[in-house]
């Protein structure tokens, strides 16, 4: 049975306590508007056990684990079914696999951070460093296919832009080794650093438009709107993160102790929520949806391959020190082939 400890205000889940924001150590105080559901001083086994209890990190953990599985299945499907149907070259397989592997690594690093950050400060910082490294790898997975296919017929520029992207990511890795990089005082610097990495993608996009004849050409009209949508979503999501909305407007004042499995994630229409509504009344039920909104809304979309390429995707990333993310996919393979043919015709001319 779950119980509530009035002495320390901790909700107990069979040996796992959930604390309020004011009660947890400073390294776990990332968002003051999420006021409860915090795990503290757990062992590795208890962290894994907490996968199946509702906490402030539940949505963060499961969205990344599910995202990892999605990218894993996409990798299997693409390599075994999709690519052979398009008579893909060896390098198509390499680009696809590298892209999706980078995304999988990014998802697993973030899931690990959110799952194990409740152990102690040293473990939390170690996982946070790995989480941020995963973001860099995820960015590499975004840039590589985007630039590779966008500049398919401009090999010189392709090498230049890929080299610059790799250098920027390498510089980010080096900066992350600074002893103060993970400190709270450097939070804004971390955010600006990753925003710079994302903003770099604007330059190859504009150059690609110029090389393909400007806005009036068919290939630009086909793919540029997708890039614009990607960046719009990124700016919108960054605004959500910076302003901490909507949790700023609807702060969660207490945590509902809910044990769930992967098939029992609460939604307003699910039998689990209906049961909770009957048993607990109106006061407790809205907190479930508030926790989901608070966690999912803090998303920062990373630039992705919206140019003529194998797939166009927005990769977002949830992470307690700065970037929250969900996966959003466009998979327009027929348009990719059309783009390649347009490039080939221009080359022959």
Rosetta blueprint (number, residue, H / E / L):
1 X L
2 X L
3 X E
4 X E
5 X E
6 X L
7 X L
8 X L
9 X L
10 X E
11 X E
12 X E
13 X E
14 X L
15 X L
16 X E
17 X E
18 X E
19 X E
20 X L
21 X H
22 X H
23 X H
24 X L
25 X L
26 X H
27 X H
28 X H
29 X L
30 X L
31 X L
32 X L
33 X L
34 X E
35 X L
36 X L
37 X L
38 X E
39 X E
40 X L
41 X L
42 X L
43 X L
44 X H
45 X H
46 X H
47 X H
48 X H
49 X H
50 X H
51 X H
52 X H
53 X E
54 X L
55 X L
56 X L
57 X L
58 X H
59 X H
60 X H
61 X H
62 X H
63 X H
64 X H
65 X H
66 X H
67 X H
68 X H
69 X H
70 X H
71 X H
72 X H
73 X H
74 X H
75 X H
76 X H
77 X H
78 X H
79 X H
80 X H
81 X H
82 X H
83 X H
84 X H
85 X H
86 X L
87 X L
88 X L
89 X L
90 X H
91 X H
92 X H
93 X H
94 X H
95 X H
96 X H
97 X H
98 X H
99 X H
100 X H
101 X H
102 X H
103 X H
104 X H
105 X H
106 X H
107 X H
108 X H
109 X H
110 X H
111 X H
112 X H
113 X H
114 X H
115 X H
116 X H
117 X L
118 X L
119 X L
120 X L
121 X H
122 X H
123 X H
124 X H
125 X H
126 X H
127 X H
128 X H
129 X H
130 X H
131 X H
132 X H
133 X H
134 X H
135 X H
136 X H
137 X H
138 X H
139 X H
140 X H
141 X H
142 X H
143 X H
144 X H
145 X H
146 X H
147 X H
148 X H
149 X H
150 X H
151 X L
152 X L
153 X L
154 X L
155 X H
156 X H
157 X H
158 X H
159 X H
160 X H
161 X H
162 X H
163 X H
164 X H
165 X H
166 X H
167 X H
168 X H
169 X H
170 X H
171 X H
172 X H
173 X H
174 X H
175 X H
176 X H
177 X L
178 X L
179 X L
180 X L
181 X L
182 X L
183 X L
184 X H
185 X H
186 X H
187 X H
188 X H
189 X H
190 X H
191 X H
192 X H
193 X H
194 X H
195 X H
196 X H
197 X H
198 X H
199 X H
200 X L
201 X H
202 X H
203 X H
204 X H
205 X H
206 X H
207 X H
208 X H
209 X H
210 X H
211 X H
212 X L
213 X L
214 X L
215 X L
216 X L
217 X L
218 X H
219 X H
220 X H
221 X H
222 X H
223 X H
224 X H
225 X H
226 X H
227 X H
228 X H
229 X H
230 X H
231 X H
232 X H
233 X H
234 X H
235 X H
236 X H
237 X H
238 X H
239 X H
240 X H
241 X H
242 X H
243 X H
244 X L
245 X L
246 X L
247 X L
248 X L
249 X L
250 X L
251 X L
252 X E
253 X L
254 X L
255 X L
256 X L
257 X L
258 X L
259 X E
260 X L
261 X L
262 X H
263 X H
264 X H
265 X L
266 X L
267 X L
268 X L
269 X L
270 X L
271 X H
272 X H
273 X H
274 X H
275 X H
276 X H
277 X H
278 X H
279 X H
280 X H
281 X L
282 X H
283 X H
284 X H
285 X H
286 X H
287 X H
288 X H
289 X H
290 X H
291 X H
292 X H
293 X H
294 X H
295 X H
296 X H
297 X H
298 X L
299 X L
300 X L
301 X E
302 X E
303 X L
304 X L
305 X L
306 X L
307 X L
308 X L
309 X L
310 X L
311 X L
312 X E
313 X E
314 X E
315 X E
316 X E
317 X L
318 X L
319 X L
320 X L
321 X L
322 X L
323 X L
324 X L
325 X L
326 X L
327 X E
328 X E
329 X E
330 X E
331 X L
332 X L
333 X H
334 X H
335 X H
336 X H
337 X H
338 X H
339 X H
340 X H
341 X H
342 X H
343 X H
344 X H
345 X H
346 X H
347 X H
348 X H
349 X L
